[in-house]
């Protein structure tokens, strides 16, 4: 079990970034270890429609990049990275 919990309200957006479905499923399991309810995870194929203030997790081959969305403007998302989770 992970020592740190990810603090969030509402939904957590999981950006698949082209990873295969089984890798995204593993990422969701890993996020659940960090206290995110499976029902609160929304998997997205493209980083669009993500509300300001939410947590967005980008799935990469060997880690998950956890970021908080600060601004969304004209299809561009500014989301400073908070930390990485090793897969």
URCOR-V430707 format. One record per residue. N is the residue number from 0. RES is the residue in one small letter. SS is DSSP state (H for helix, E for strand, C for the rest). PHI is phi in radians with two decimals (* if undefined). OMEGA is omega in whole degrees, -180 to 180 (none if undefined). Layout:
n=(N	N)
res=(RES	RES)
ss=(SS	SS)
phi=(PHI	PHI)
omega=(OMEGA	OMEGA)
This chain:
n=(0	1	2	3	4	5	6	7	8	9	10	11	12	13	14	15	16	17	18	19	20	21	22	23	24	25	26	27	28	29	30	31	32	33	34	35	36	37	38	39	40	41	42	43	44	45	46	47	48	49	50	51	52	53	54	55	56	57	58	59	60	61	62	63	64	65	66	67	68	69	70	71	72	73	74	75	76	77	78	79	80	81	82	83	84	85	86)
res=(x	x	x	x	x	x	x	x	x	x	x	x	x	x	x	x	x	x	x	x	x	x	x	x	x	x	x	x	x	x	x	x	x	x	x	x	x	x	x	x	x	x	x	x	x	x	x	x	x	x	x	x	x	x	x	x	x	x	x	x	x	x	x	x	x	x	x	x	x	x	x	x	x	x	x	x	x	x	x	x	x	x	x	x	x	x	x)
ss=(C	C	C	C	C	C	C	C	C	C	C	E	E	E	E	C	C	C	C	C	H	H	H	H	H	H	H	H	H	H	H	H	H	C	C	C	C	H	H	H	E	E	E	E	C	C	C	C	C	C	C	C	C	C	E	E	E	E	E	C	C	C	E	E	E	E	E	E	E	E	E	E	E	C	C	E	E	E	E	E	E	E	E	E	E	E	C)
phi=(*	-1.24	-1.32	-1.68	-1.90	-1.52	-1.51	-2.73	-2.28	1.36	-1.83	-1.99	-1.63	-1.88	-1.51	-1.21	0.82	1.44	-1.28	-1.15	-0.99	-1.17	-1.22	-1.13	-1.09	-1.11	-1.10	-1.12	-1.09	-1.11	-1.13	-1.09	-1.10	-1.64	1.58	-1.64	-1.20	-0.96	-1.21	-1.61	-1.59	-2.08	-1.46	-2.11	-1.57	-2.29	-1.37	-2.30	1.25	-1.65	-1.30	-1.09	1.59	-1.53	-1.64	-2.14	-2.02	-1.70	-1.56	-2.09	-0.97	-2.07	-2.76	-1.97	-1.77	-1.69	-2.40	-1.92	-1.28	-1.64	-2.53	-2.19	-2.53	0.87	1.37	-1.93	-1.95	-1.84	-2.41	-1.07	-1.20	-1.62	-2.98	-1.93	-2.08	-1.26	-1.59)
omega=(-179	179	-176	175	176	178	-180	171	180	-176	174	-177	-179	-178	-173	179	175	179	179	-175	-179	178	178	178	177	179	179	177	179	179	177	176	180	171	179	179	180	-179	-180	-179	176	179	179	179	178	-177	179	177	-180	-177	176	177	-178	174	176	-180	177	-179	177	-176	-173	180	174	178	-178	-178	174	-177	-180	-177	172	-177	175	177	180	-179	172	-177	179	180	176	178	176	173	178	179	none)
